[in-house]
Amino acid sequence: MSEPFGRRRFLGYVLAGPVLATAAELALGRDTAAAQAPQVPSPEITDLLDLNDMMTAAALPTSGLISVEVQPDGTVSFSLPRAEVGQGITTSTAMLIAEELSVPLDRVRVTLADARPELLFNQLTGGSNTTIATYTPIRVAAAVARLRLLQAAAGEFGAAPADLRLRDGIVLDRAGRSIAIGDLAVKAASTRTEPVAVDLAPRESFTVIGRPTNRVDALAAVTGRKRFAMDLDVAGAKPTMVCRPPTINGKVGSVANLAEVRAMPGVTDVVVISTGVAVRADTFGQCIDAVRALRVTWRPGTAEGKSDQSVRQSLAAAEIPLGLRPPTPVVEGLFTFQFRSNSALEPNCAIADVRAGRAEIWSALKSPIVTKQAIAAKLGLPVSAVTVHVTEGGGSFGRKLFGDAALEAAEVSQKLGKPVKLMWHRADDSRQGRVHPMATSRVRISYLGGTVLSYTQRHTSVATDLSHGLGEIITAMAARLPVGDIGFSETFFQLSQQMSYNFGANSRLLSETDKSFNTGSMRNVYSPDVTCARELVVDQVAARMGKDPYRFRREFLRDARCRAVLDAVATAGGWGRSMPAGTAQGIAFHAEYKAVSAALVEIDCRPATVNRPIRDGVAGPRVTKVVFAVDVGLVVNPRGLEAQMMGGVMDGIAQALTAGLHLRDGYFLEASWDNYFYTRQWNTPPELRVIIVPSTSEQPGGAGELGVAASMAAVACAYGRATGTMPTTFPINHGTLSFTPKPTIPPVPPSPSDGLAHPWEP
C-alpha cells in the first residue's frame, strides 16, 4: 500500500481570515534532511544529528503558525520570523514564495515578524539555519495558496482547476480568459481553517530558485532608503548614550556632577543605570559632550586586572589532557587565538518606549523572544505587555543574538518615563561589547608509515555566552545555569564540529573557563579556531610523510563530495605552481551543516609587502589570491551564496592576520575600528573567485558561516609555507601594538579632527 504523502507531497492549511492565508503543517519523521540517516555507518555524530538538524527539528512543531497571505492588490506578504542583518534572507524567502506561487519576485513583500513567544524555537536566527529550517514550510504554504487560487478561479470560470494555469500572478484558462490573484484574494479565503494536501514543484521545473538574483532591498540600501532602528521616527524618542566604566562590566560608585551635566545644552535627562550613566539629549553630539563631561567614580569590573597573559595562563590550567602519548610517531601543535571584537557595521542600538503597564521596543534582534521575555522580567511586566519589533540590521555575525542595547534602552526609558533612542559608541562596542573568546587548541595526530592512526584535539576557551539558548526562555535559562551552561556549550561544540578525514580514532573535547567577559556566538563560533589548528597540523603530517598538502588531504578525505570541492580549488587556483621565495599557496578544507568547502590562497610574506607603511597600523603579509569552493546542496540564490562566501573569506583573512583585541588591566585597548584591524582595502585579495560546485540534492545546506573556517585555515597554512615557520598565535600580527590606545576615561574618545589630512591613506 502506498504512503498517503510522497516525497514532494505535504499537508498544509488554509487559515480562516478575510483574505487568503495559508500555512504548512510539518512534523518530525517527514522525509527531510534532518530526518535522513547516512547510507553507510559513520563514527561522526554530526552525520546522524548536527546542530542545524536540532534547530530545524525544534522549529517544525510551530511551522504552521507562520503564513503566506495574498492581498487584494495582487501582492503576496510574508512575515519572516528571522532577522535580516545583511545576509539576504528576505531575498531568498521571496524567491521561495515566487517559485511556488508563480508570482513576480517584485510582488512578494517579506517583512520581519515581531517577537512571537508562541513560536518557541522558531524565531532564532543563527547556526546557518534560516534557509534549511524555512525552506519547506514556506514552500508548502505558498503551494497551498496556489492551489486555493486555482480552485477559486475555477469557480469564476466554471472550469476544472486542472485546466487552469497560474503564471506571473495571473490565472489563465484554455479560452484565454484571465483573472489576477488579487481579485481572487477574498474569494479564495476561508471562514474556517482547513487541511489541504499539496505537491511541491519539482526541482527540474524551477525558474526562480537557483537563479542568480539581486537582493530585493539592494536599491533601497544604495539610495539610503533602507530603514534601520536609528532611522525610525518614534514620537518623543530622543538620542541617548551611556557613559560606561573604564574596565569590563564595572559599576557606578558615585557621580560628582549630575546637576552640572543635566544643565548642559540640549541635555534633557541624566540617570544612573545598571551599566553606567545614561544621558538623553536633543542630538547624539550633545550626548557625547555630556558623556565626556561626567565625573564618575567606578567600582571594579568582572575582569579587573586581567591581561592577555593572565587569561592564557587560566586557559592552560583548564586544558583537558590529551592522554598518554602513543608509541607511534606523532605530530602535535598548540595554538592560541586572541579575543576578537564582535562589533558590527551598525552600532549596537535600540528604541524603547516604556510607560505604565507596557513597553514597546524596536531593535535588530536575532533572538527576539528571549529579549522580550528578559525585558519583561527586568521591568516587572507580564510578557504580554511587552511588544518587540524586529528591525533590519546592519550586520551581526552573532552580535545581535544578544539584546543588550534593547535591555538597556528599556531600563533607561522606564527610569525616565520617556521614550529613548539609544545608541552605543564604537568604543563601547569594542571595550564593553561582545567578543569572540580567547581560546587555545591542542592537536595531536599519530601515524605510522602512510597511515593516520588517530586524531585528538582539546579546545580550551574562555566561556562562550550561549544564554540565547535555542531562542526561547527554557533553553536560555538552562544555558545560564552553573552546570547547564557547560553541558550546553559541549553539546553546541560537538554538534557543530565534523571530522571529514579518515584519521582513525578521533576525539574532540571542549573545556571552558572564566565567565568574566562579555562573549558571544561570533560567526562560525568554535569552527575557525578548531579548523585552523587541525589544518595546520595536517600540513605538518603531510610533510612528515613526504606528501603534497593537497594530495594528502585528497587521499584521506572521506567521500567524493569532499574531494570535489578540494579538487575544484586546486584546479582553478593552479595548485603547485612555481612561486617566488617569500610567497606560497595554502589549502584547507572544512565541513559543517550538510555543506562542504575548500579554500586555496596565495600569500605574499616578502619584506616589501610586510613592511608597507600603514598609518597607525601593521600591514603584515597580504593575501593576493583566494579560490573558494562550496557545495551547500540545493542553492536558492547563487548570487547571495557567493556574497556570503566573499564575506566569510574576509572574516577568515582578518582572523588569521590582523583582527584581535589586546587585553590589559581589565579592559581592551582597541576603542574603535580605526585600531581594530578587520580586513581593509590594503589587505583584500586582488583576485577572489567563488566556485559553487553543482549538487543534485533536494535540500539546502547551511551557508551563512561556511566561508570563515576554511579561508582562515588556508591563510595560516600559506603563511607557514611562505615563511617556513608554522604560526601558532592568531592573529599573526597580534604581537605588534601599532597604535596609541585611547583613554578609558572619558569612555568616548574625542571625534577626529584631521580627517581631511588623510583622505587617500590606507
N, C-alpha and C positions, 0 to 999 in steps of 0.2 A: 504494500500500500504506500503510495507516495506521500511525502510530507505536505501539509497544507501550505507551507511557506518555503519557497525555494531560495536560491542564493541571492536573488535580487528582489524577492517579494517581501514586503514589510507591512505591518499593521500601523495605521495612523488614525487620526481623529479629525473630524470636522467639529470645531468648537462652537458652542452656542454664542451668538453675537449678532450685531446689526449688519456687519459686513463679513465676507468670507474670511475665516480664520482657521488655520489648520496646525496640527502638531503631530509629532511622532510618538509611538509607543514602543520603547525598546527595553529589553531585559537581558540579564546575563544568560549565556547559553546560545545566543544568536551566532551566526557564522561571521564573526568579526575578527579583526586582527588580534584583539585582546583575548579571544577565546580559542585561538588556534595554537595547538602544541606543535613543537618541531617534529618533523617526519623521522628524524633519527635521534637516538638518545644523546643528551648533551649534559656535561657536568656543570654548565653555566646556569645559574638560577634565572638570569635575565632572558634566557631562551624560553623559559616557561612563564615568567612573570617579571616585568620590569616596572619601574616607577610610573611610566606612562600608562601601562596596562592598568595599574592600580587606580590611577587618577581617572581613566576612562570608565572603568567599571563602577567607580564611585559616583560618576556623573550620570550614568544610564538611568537610574530609577526616576530622576526628575526631568528627563528629556522631554516628556510630554507637557511640561509647564512652559516651554518656550515655543512661540508660534510665529507663523508666517501669515501676514494679512494682506489681502488685495483691497485697494482703496478705490472709491468711485472715480477718482481722476486717472485711473489706469496705472498708478504706481503700486509697487509691492513693498511693504515695510516689514522690517525685522528688527527686533530689539535684542542685540547680541549681549549675552551675559559674560562678557570678557572685556578686557581693557585694550584699546588701540593706543599703542605708545610708539608708533612708527614702524611696526613690523609688517603692516599691510594686511591685517586680518579682516578689516572691513571690506577690502577689495576681494579677497579670496572668498569671503562669505557671500558677497553679492554675486560672485561668479557661480557658486553652487546653486543659488536660487535661480539665477538667469538660465542656467543649463536645464534644470528640471522643469521649470515653469515656461520655458520658451518665450522669455521677455527680453527686450534690450537691456543691456547692463546698466545704462544710464536711467532706467526706470525703477531700479531697485534702490531703496533707501535703507541703509543699515545705520542704526543708532546704537548707543551703548545703554544697557539696562541699568536702572538704579539698583542699589543693593537689595537683594531679594532673599531673605533668610530661608524661605521655603524651598529654594533651590539646593540647599545643603551644600554638597561638594561640587556643585555645577556652576560656580561663579569664581573660580580661581584661574588666573592667567599665569602660567608658568610651566616649567618642565617640558617645553616644546610640545605642549599637549593640545592647543586650541584646535588645530585642523583635524587631528586624529579624533578627538572627542566629539567634535561637532559635525564632522563630515557626513555621517549617515543620518543623524537626526534632522539636520537642516534639509537634506535632500528628500527625505521621506515627507516632511511637512510640505515642501514645495510640490512634490509629486501628488500628494492628496489634493492640494489646491488646484493643480492642473486637471485632475480627474473631475473634481467638483465643477470647475468652469465648463468643461466639455459637456457634463451632464446638464448644466443649466442652459447652455447654448442649444443642446439637442431639444430641450423643451420649447425654446423660442423658434427653432427652425422646423420642428416636427420631424426630426431625423434621429437616427441612431447615433450615440456618441462615437461608435467605431467609424462612422462615415465623416467625422469632422477632424480637422487638424488645427493645432494651435501654433502660431508662428508670429514672432515679433509682437506679442501681446494682442494678437487678433485671432479670433476663431473663425475659420472658413469652412463652408460646406462644399459639396461637389458641384453645386449650381453656381458657385461664385459669390454667394451671399456671405456677409461678414458682420461680426459684432466684436467690439472692443471689450477686453476683460473688465475695464472699469464699469461698463454698462451691465456687467454680469455680477459685480461685486456684492450687491444686495440680494439679487435673485439666487445666487449660489450659497448665501448664508443659511445658517440652520438655527432653529429655535431650541434645539437640544443638541447635546454632544453625541456624535455617532461614530462608531468604529468604521474604518474604511481600509480595505486591503489594496495595496498598490505595488506595481513593479517599477523599479528604478531604471533609468535609461542605461543601456549597456555602454561599456567604455568605448566600443567602436563607433558609437553614434555621437560622441561628444563633439560639440562645436565651440564651447566656451571653456570648459575645464581642460587644462593642458595647453591652452593658447597663451603665448606671452602677452600680458595685458598691463597697461599703465595703471597706476593707482587711481582709484576713483576720487581721491582727495588731493591729487597732485596739483591741479590748477589752484585750488584754494590755498595750498601750502606755499606755493611760489609767489602768489599775489598777496599774501598776508591776510587772507580772509579766513583761514583756518582758526578756530577759536579754542584756546586753552583756558585753564582755570582763571588765570590772571586777566584774560580778555573779557570775562563775563561782567555784566553790569548788574550787580545785585544792590538793590536800594539800600543806601546807608553804609555799605561796606567800605571802610576806609583802609588805606595801606597800613600794615602792621608788621613790625620786625621785632626780633628778640635779642637782647644783649645776653650773650652766652658766656659761660665760665672759661677761664684760661686752660683748664685741664678737662679731660674727658669726663663728662657727667658730674662735674662739680655742682654745688648747690649755693644758692644765695645765703649769705650770712646777714648782711645789712646793706642798706643803700643810703649814702650820705646826703644825696642832693635830689630827692624825688620832687620836691616842690619847685626847685630851680629848673629841672628838666621839663616839668609839666608846663612851665611858663614860656618855653622856647617857641619860636614862630611855627605855627601850623600844628603843633602837638595838641592832641585832644585828651589823651589818656596815657598814664604810665602805671603799670601794675606788676607786682611780683607774682610769678607763676612757678610751677614745679621745675621748669627747665631754665629759668633765668628771669629777666625783667623785660616785659613786653611794652612796646611803645606803639601807639596808634596816632597817626598824623594825617594831614591832607595829602602828602606826597611821600613816596619812598625815599626821596632825597632828604626830606625833613626827618624821616625815621632814622636814617643813617646818622645824621647830625646828632640826634638825640641819643642814640645808642652809644656813639663815641664820647658823648659828654657825661654819661652816667659814671658815678664813682661807687663801685660795688665792692664789698668785702666778700670774698668767696670761701666756702668751705671745701675741703678736699674732695676730689672725684674718685671714681672707682678704679682708675689706673694710675693713681698718684705715684710719681717717681719711676714709673716703668719706662723701659727703653727697648730698642730692637734686641740688644744683647740680653737683657734680663728675660724677655719673652722667649728668646731662643733657648735659654737655659731651662725654662719651665717646660718647653716642648721636649727637650732631651730627657727630662725626668719623667715625662708622661709616656714616652715611647714604649710600645709593646715589643718585646724582644723578637727577633727573627727565629729564634730557636737554635738548636745545635747546628753547627756548620757541617755540611755533608762531606764525606771523604773525597768526593769528586771535585774537579776544578769548578770554581765559582767566579762570577763577576758581581761585584757589589758596589752600589753607589748611594750616597746620602746627599739629598738636595734640599735647599732652603728656598722658600717662596715668601717674599715680604708682604706686608699689608698692602692692599690696593684700594683706591677710592672707588666707591660705587655711586659717585655723583653722576647725574645725567645732564644732558644739554639744558633741559628745563629745570630751573631751580626748584627745590622742594617747596610746595606751596599748597594752599587751600583757602577756601572762603567758608566762613561759618556765621550763621545767624541763630543764636540761642536765645530764646525768650522763655517766659514762664511756661513750663509744662511741655516744651517741644524744642527741637533742634533741627536745623537744615544745613547740610554740608555739601560743598562742591569740591571735588578733587579727583585727580587721576589715580585710580586705585586698582591694583591687581587682585586684592583680596578684600573687596568692599564689605562682605558680610561680617568678617572678623572686625573690621574697622567700625562698622555700625554698632556691633554688639559691645565693643570696647568703649566707644563714645557713650553709649547708653549707661554702661556701668560707671564711667568716670563722672558723668553729670548727674547720676542718680535718677535717671529717667527710664521708663519702660522702653524696650526696643521698638515698639510700635510708634513711639513718639519721636523717633529719630529718622529723618529722611536723608539718605546719602546718594547724591547724584554723581555718577562716574563720568568725568570729563575726559577728553582725549589728552594724551600726554606727550611731551617732547622727549622721548627716550625713557628707558627704565633700566633694562638689563638686570632685573631683580630688585632694583631700589624701591619700586612702587608696590612691592608686596607688603610694605610696612606703611601704615597710615600715620606716621609720626607728625607730619605737618597738620593733618586733619584733626588729630587729637589735641595738638597744641592750640590750633585755631578755635576749637570748641571750648577749651578751657578759658582762653582769653575772652571770648565772646560772652561766656557765662559770667565771668567775673565783672565785666564791664556793663553787661546788659545791652550791648550794642553789636551790630554785625562787623566783622573784620575780614580784611583781605590780606592774609598772612603770607609772607614770602621769606624764605631763608636767603641769606647772603651766600655767595660762593665759598667764603671762608667757613661759614657754618657747616656746609656740606662736607668740606674736606676735613675739618677738625672735629666736628661733633656728629657727623652723619654716619651712614652705614658704610662698612668697609668689608672687603674680602679678607678673611682672617689669615694671619701669618701661619705657615704650615711647613712641615718637613716631610719628606717621603724617602724611605729607605727601601731599596730594591735589591734582591739577590736572585740571580739566575744560576742554577747549576747545570752543568753539561758534561758530556763525555763523548769524545770523538765528534761526530757530526750530529749528535742528538741532544736536544734540550730536555733535561730530566725534570726540572721543577722551576716554578716561579713563585717568589714570595715578596709581598710588599706590605709595609707598615706605614700607614699615613697618619701623621700626628698633627693636630690643628688646634689653634685657638678655637673655642666653641663657636659653631655656626648657629646663629639665632634662626631657628625654624618655627618660631612661635606663630607664624601664619597658618601652620598646620596644613590641612587639605582645603582650606578656605572657609571653614566654619568653626564654631566655638569649641566643639568637643575635642577635635584633634589639636586645635590651637592650645587648649588648656593642657592636654596631655604632653605636648611638646615643651611646656614650661615647667613641668614637674621635675623635682630633683633627680628622679630615676627615669621618668618618661622621656626627658629630653635626650638622654644617652641612647635609649632604645630607638627613638625617632630618628636621630642622626645616623645611627648604624644601619637602620632599615633603608633610609634615603641613600646612604652610601652604597650599600650592597645592591640595591635595585637600580642604581644609575651607572654602575661600572660593569664593564664586559671584557672578558679575555677572548680575543679573536685569534690568538696564536695557539698552535698545538705545542704547548710548552709543558706537557706532562702535568703533574700535580701542581695546582696553583692555589694560592691563598692570599686574600687581601683583607686587612683589618684596619679599622679606624679607631683612633684614640683622640678624644677631645679634652681640652683643659682650659681653664681661665675664662670666666664669663664676665670679665670687667670691661669688655669692649663692645661697641655697637656694631655688630656684624650682620651679615645677611646673605641671602642666596644669590650672590652675584652670578651673572650669566655663565652657565655651564657648571657652576658650583665647584664640586671637587675635581671634575674631569680634566681641566687644563693642567693642573699640577700633577695629578696621578699619571696622565698620559705622557706628559713631558718627561717625567722621571723614568717611566718604563721605556720610552723610545730611545732615550739616551743610553740606557744600559743595553738595549737591543743592539744599538750600533757597536757597543764595546764587545758584545758576544760575537757579533759577526766578524769583527776584526780579529778576535782570538782564534776563530775558526778559519780565518783567511778567506772570508766570503764577502762579496759585494753587499752593501747595506740593502739595496733594492732586491737583489736576488735572494738574500737571506730571508727577508720578510715574505717574499712571494712563496718561498719554499714552505714556510711554517704557517701561513695564514690558513684558516680552517676551511674556507669554501670559495667557490668560483666567484661569488658576488663580491667578496672582499678583494680577491685578486684583480677583479675587473677595474675597480677604482684605482688600485695601485698601478696597474698596467697603464691606465689612461694618463696619469700624471707623468709616469716615467717616459712614455712615448711622446706626449705633447711637449714635455719640458726638456727633452733631449738629455735624459739621464746619462751620466758618464762622459759628457763632452769635455774636451780639454779646456781648462780654465787657468787664468793667471795665478801665480802664487799670491796668497792672502785672500783669495776668493774661493768659494766652494758651493756645492749643492748639498742640500739636506732633504731627506724624505721621511715621511711619518704616516701612520695610519691610526684611525680612531673609529669606533662604532658605538652607537647608542640609539635607543628608542626606535628600533626597526630600521635604522638608517646606517649607512657606512660612508666613510670619507677618507680621502688621502690628500696629502699636500706635498708638493715639491717646491722648494725655494732655492734661490741663489742669493748669496750674501757677499758683501764687499767689506772685508776687515783690514784693508790696507791703510797705512798711516794717513795718507792724504784724505781718505774718506772719514776715518775715525776722528781725526783732529779738525774737521771742518769747524770754522768759528760760528757758534750759535750763541746769541746774546742770552746770558743767564741760563744757559742750558749745556748739556753734553750731547754732542752729535752722535758719537759712537758708530758702530757698524751700520750699514744700510742694506736692507733687503732690496735687491734690484729686480727680482722676478719671483712671481708666485703662480703656480698652476695648481688649482684646487678642483678635485673631482668628487662628486657626490652621487649616491644612489639612495633616494629617500622614498622609493616606492612610487606610487602614483603622485604626480606633481600637479597641483591645482593651478598655480600660476608660475611658470618658469621664470618670468622676469622678476617676480617677487622673491623667488628662491635664490636667484643669482644675487640680488641685492643683499639678502640675508647673509650669504656666504662672504660677500665682499666685506660687510661689516664685521663678521666673525674673524676674517683674516686680519683686519686692522686691530681687533682686540688681541689676537694671538701675537702679532708683532709687538704691540705695546707691552704685553705681559712678559714677553721674552727679553726685551731690550731696555725699555725706558720707564714703564709705568709702575711706580712704587712709592709708598709713603715712608717717611722717616719718623720713627717714634723717639721722643726724647723727653724725659722728665714728665711723663704722663700726658703729653699732647703731640699731635702730628705737626711737623714743621711746615708742610705744604698748606697754603692758605687760599689757593685758587688754581685755576687751570694754567695760569702763566708760569707756575712752577710745579705743576703735576703733569708729567710728560706722556700723555696719551699720544698715539701715533700722529705725528704732524706732517705737514706737506713735505718737509725735508727728509722724512723717513718713510714715506709711502713708496711702494714699488712702482717704478715706471711701467713695468709690464705685469699685468694681472689678468689671468684667464680663469673662468669658472666653467667646468665641464659637467653637464648633467648627464649622467650615464642612463641610457634608456632602461625602463623597467616594465615588466608585464604585470606587476602587482595591481590588484584591485583596490588596495588600501594605501593611504598616505602614511609616511613615517614622520618622525619628529625632525624639524629642521631649524627651529629658532635659535638653538645654541650650537649647532653642529659644526660651525666654521671655526670655533675657537681652539679646541684642543689640538687637532692635527696640525694647524698652522703654527701654534706656539712651539710644539714639539719639533716640527721641521726646521724652524728658525734656530732652535737650540742645537739641533744636530748639525746644521750647516755651519754654525759658529764653531762647534767643536772640530769639524773637519778643516775649516779655514785657518784656525789658529793652532791646531794640533793639541789643544787642551780642552777636555770636556768641561763645560760650565757646570757649576754646582750651586750657584746662588742667582736668584732671579728677582727683579730684572738684572740683567748683566751690568748695566750702568749704575746700579744702586750704590756702589762704594764711593762714588763721587758726588758730593753735595755742591751743586753748581750755582746756587742762589743764596742770597742773604735772607734768612727766614724773617717773615713779618712778625711784629709783636703780637702777643696774645691779649694784651690789654692796651687799648680797647680791642675787642674781638673783631671788629670790622676795620680793615686797613683803609687808609685814605685812598680815594679814587686816583688813578694815574693821571698825570697832567702833561706827560711828554709823548703822547701817542703820535703826534704829527712828526716827531723827530725820528720815528722808526717805522715809517709806512711800508717799506719794502723788505724789512729784515725778516728772516725766518722766525 
